[in-house]
Amino acid sequence: MEYLRLGKTELTVTKPSMGCLPLQRCTVDEAVDLLRAAYDGGIRFFDTANAYTDSEKKLGLALADVRGDIVIATKSGASDYDGVLRHVENSLKMLKTDHVDLLQLHNPDEFPDPDDPKGAYQGALEAKRRGWTNHVGITAHRLSVAKQAIESGLYETLQFPFSYISAPEDLALAEACKQADMGFIAMKGLAGGLLTNAAACHAFMGQYDNVVPIWGIQRPEELAEWLAVAEENPVMDDKLRAVIEADRAALSGTFCRSCGYCMPCPMGIEIRNCARMDMLLRRSPWQQYYTPEWTEKMERIEDCLGCGLCASRCPYGLNPPELMARNLADWRTYGPSRENNEQ
């Protein structure tokens, strides 16, 4: 297992590491078994958040007895001093620990005012003074917030979506963090599930000696694949470069990253998947998206009010109603045409 230094925190973390958001979709027993298997496989860095429902609780149940061997990062999405402290105090209870190694402000809409005595940043500093966290970082989906965080010199780490189909300006953040001696944590390394070649993803991340990818892992077979790739440690070659170039040609540009910040929709539309259905149909078994459940989800797109709420929330400046309308039309033709061609 490869280790790297997480910037000025001086924390040493494994590359790869584990993102714990998907644990919400596991039973307690499944999550505990998965986390123990990750630990037994050599993973020593686990990233979670107060907002991930029971993810912190499951992490505490699974790994409290090896707390000294692991690095834990969590997040608070509160925008005020008191809210951050409440979140951290609850996180410590759930995680069964007296401190977290890294506390991150969770995807603020705007760069937090560091001089606001009642603001989130001052709350994070107070958590550090109390010994509840050793280090303070920030996560972002907005490029402007990420750049301000780096330029401010206030944060020890940045977590940002980072994959081989990211825009050049997003990829440039890794070097900017390196120059600022900030740890760079790469989330959404699979671009919301659109990238399927683990070796290519691993080799891409391997080109950056300051980037730690956190893979969202939900199933034992996913964990086994990442552990196997880490052991094999494939490096960039012509074959993997061809995979990456093909994916970039097919996927780069205006696409939904499935971050979910556009939701909830007042009409109950599952925006984050409906807005990228065309890609899901072409990159996974298409038949699974023509069940009665998915038919109901896709047809609900017609209930869109055009209220603009989802567009106002999208950190990438996309127009989800427009994307969903286009994807609905594609969904209506793709399955029947494929079925007719296969008969």
N, C-alpha and C positions, 0 to 999 in steps of 0.2 A: 504494500500500500504506500503510495506516494504521500509525502507531507509537504506543506508549504507554510510560510510565515504570513499571517494575516495582517500585513501592514504594520503600522506603528503600535497595534495592540500587543505585538510580540507573541500572540497566541499561535500555536502550531496546530494546524488542522489537516485532516485528511483530504486528499483529492482523489476520488470523489467524496462527497458528503451527502447527507440525507435531508431532503425537505419533507416536513411532516404534515403539510396541509392535507394530503390524501388520507391520512389516518382517520379523518372524520368519517370516512366512508367504510371503515373497518369496524367490526365488533371489538370489544375490549380484548378478548382473548386473541383474536387475529392480530390486532395491533401490537400486543405485548410480544407475541411470538415473532412477528416481523422485526420489531426493534431489537430483540435479543439476537436474532439471526444476523442483523446488520452489525451489531456490536461484535458478535463472534467472528464475523467476516472481516473485521478490521476497521469499520467505519467509526470515527471518533468525534465527528462534528454533526450536530443535529439542530436544525432550524425550525422553529415553530412560531406561534403568535397567540396572543390573547384572543384574537378574533376567530381562531380556528376551532371553535366550539370545544370539544373535549380532547383535542390533540395534546395539549399540555398535560392533562391528567393521565392519558395513556403513556406518555413519555415518562412521567414520574413513576408510574406503576412498574414500568419495564426496566428502568435503568437507575433508580435511586440508589441501589446497592453498589453501583460502579461509578457513582457521580464523580469521584476524583479522577477517573480515567477519561472523561469525555468533556467536550466543549459544548455548551448549550447557548444558543441565541434565541431570544424571543422578541416580540414586538408589542408596542402599544399604539393604537390608532387614535388615542385621545388627543384633543387639540389644546388642552389646558393642563396646568400644573397639577391640580388635584386629581384629574382624571388619569394622568400618567402614573401617579403614585398608587392610586387604587388598582390600576391594571397590574402593576408590577407586584404589589402585595398579593394579589390573587394568583398571579403566575407562580410565585414562590410556593404558595400552598399547593397548587396543582402539581408542580414539578417536584415537590418533596425536597426542596433545597433551601439554603439560606441566601443564595445569590445566583444570578445568571452571569455568564461570562461576557455576554454582549446583549445590551438592550438597544433596539432599533425603533426609531419613530417610524410608524407604518404608513407609507404612501400619503404624505400630506398633499392636499390640493395645491398649496403654495408653500414656499420656503418658510419654515417657522421663524418668527421674529426672535432672535436670541436675546434681545434686551427686554422682552416683555416678562416682568416678574411673575405673571400668572400664566405664562405660556408653556407649551409642551417641552421646549428645550430646557427651560429652567427646571421643570419637573424631572427630566431625565438626569440633570446634574445633581438634583437633590437625591435621587435614587442612588447615584454613585457615591455621594457623600455619606449616605446611610449604610453603604456596603452592600446594597441590594444588587448592584451590577458593577462589574469591573471596567466596562467600556461602553461607550455610547456611539451608535451608528445611525444610519437612516436608510430607508428603502424608498424607491421612487419608480414610477412609470412615466413620469414627465421629464423630458430631457432638460428643460429649463431648471427644474428643481434639482436634478442631479448635478448640473453644472454649478449651480449656486452652492450646493453642499461642498463640492470639491474646492471651489474658490474661497469659501469661508474659512477653511482650516479648522472648523469646529468639530467635525465628526471624524471618527477613527476608521469607519468602514462605510461603504456604499453597496447597497444591493439593488441590482437593476436587471431587467430582462436582457439576455445576452445569448445569442445563438448564431450559427453561421448564415442565417438569412436576415440578421439584424441590419439596419441601415448603417452606412459608414460612420455617421456622426454618433451613433450608439456604440459602435465598436471602439471608437476613439476614446470612450470613457475609461477603458481599461488602462491605456497608456497614461491618461491624465491622473488616474488614481495612483499609478506607479510613481509618477513624478512627485505626487503629494504625499507619498508613503501611506496612502489609505488602503486598507484591505478592500478587495473587490469581490463581492459574492454574486455569482451569476445565477439568477433564477430564470425559469422558463427556457432552459437549454434545449428543450424539444419543441419550442415555439408553440406551446399549448397542445402538444401531441401531434403536430404536423410532420415532425421529423421522426423517422423510424429506424435509421441506421445508427445503432449505438456506437459502433466503431468509428464512424465518421464524426459523430458528436464528440466522442472522447478525444480523437486526434485533433480536432479543431481547438478544443479547450487546452490541449497539451501545448499548443503554440504560445500560450501566455503563462509565464512563470509566476504571475501574481493573481491569477483568477482561480477561485475555488467554485466549482459548479455544485449546486445542490439539486440533486435529482429527486423529483417527487415520486415516491415509491409507495405503491398500494398493495402489490401482490408479491408472493414469494418468488414467482418466476421473473418478475421485474428486478427484484433484488439480486437474484442469481445471475441475471444477465449483466448487471452493472459490476458485480464483483468479478465475474469472469473477464469482462473487458478490462477492468483495472489490472487484473493479473497479467493478461496478455499484453496490455499497454501498447496498442497499435499507434504508430506514428504516421504523420501525413505522407502519403505516397500518391502516385498517379491515379491509382484505382479509387482511393477515397476522395481525392481532389475532383475526380469526375462525378462522383456521387453528389458532392457539395455543389458543384457548378450546375448540375441538372436540377437540384432542388432550388437553388437560387433563381434559376431561370423560370421555374414553375411557380414559385411562391413569394418571391420578394416583391416589395411594394405595398400597396394598400390591402392589407389582410387583417382579419380579426385575430388577435392573440389569445382570445379566450381568458382574459384576465378577470372578467366578471364585474368590473367596476361600473358598467352600464346598468346593472341590475340592482334592485328588482324593478321589473316593468309593471306599470299599473294595470296592464291587461294580462299579466301572467305569461308573457312570451319569454321563452328561454333564449334570450338574445345571443348569448355568447356562443352557442352552438348553431343556432339557426342562421347566424350571420356568416358562418364559415362552412356551411353544409356542402358547398361545391368541392371544397378541399377534402372534407371527410369522406365523401363518396368516392373520391379518386385515390385515397391513400389508406383505406381500410376496407374490409368486406362490406360492400355496398348494401347487401340484403338486410343488414341489421337496422337500416334507417327507413325501412318500408314496413314496419310493424304498425299495428293500430295505435300504439303509444306514440310513435314518431309521426304518424300521420296527423294525429291530433295536435302535436306540438307545431308541426310545420304549417298546418292550415290556420292555426291561431295567428299567424303573421298577418292575415287579412283583417284582424281586429285592431291593428296598430292605429293609434289615434293621431299619429304625427305630432305628438306633443313636444318632441325635441328633448325630452328629459335624458334619454340615453345618450344622445349626441353631446349634450352638455357635460356629461360625466366621463366621456371617453377620453382617456389620457393621450390617445394617439390622433385625436382630431378626426376620427372617422364619422361617417354618416350611417349608423346602424340601420335605420329604416330602409335606406336605399340598398344597402348590402343584403338585407333580408328579403326584399322584394325580388332582387335578382336571383338570390339563392332559392327562393320558392319556385320560381319559374324553372330553374335548372333541375330542382328536385323532382318536379312534376314530369319532366321528360326523361331524365337520366335512367331511373329504374325501369320504367316500361320499355324504353329503347334497348337497354342492356338485356332485359329478359327476352325480348323478341329476337335479338341477335344470337342469344345463346340457345334458343330452341331449335 
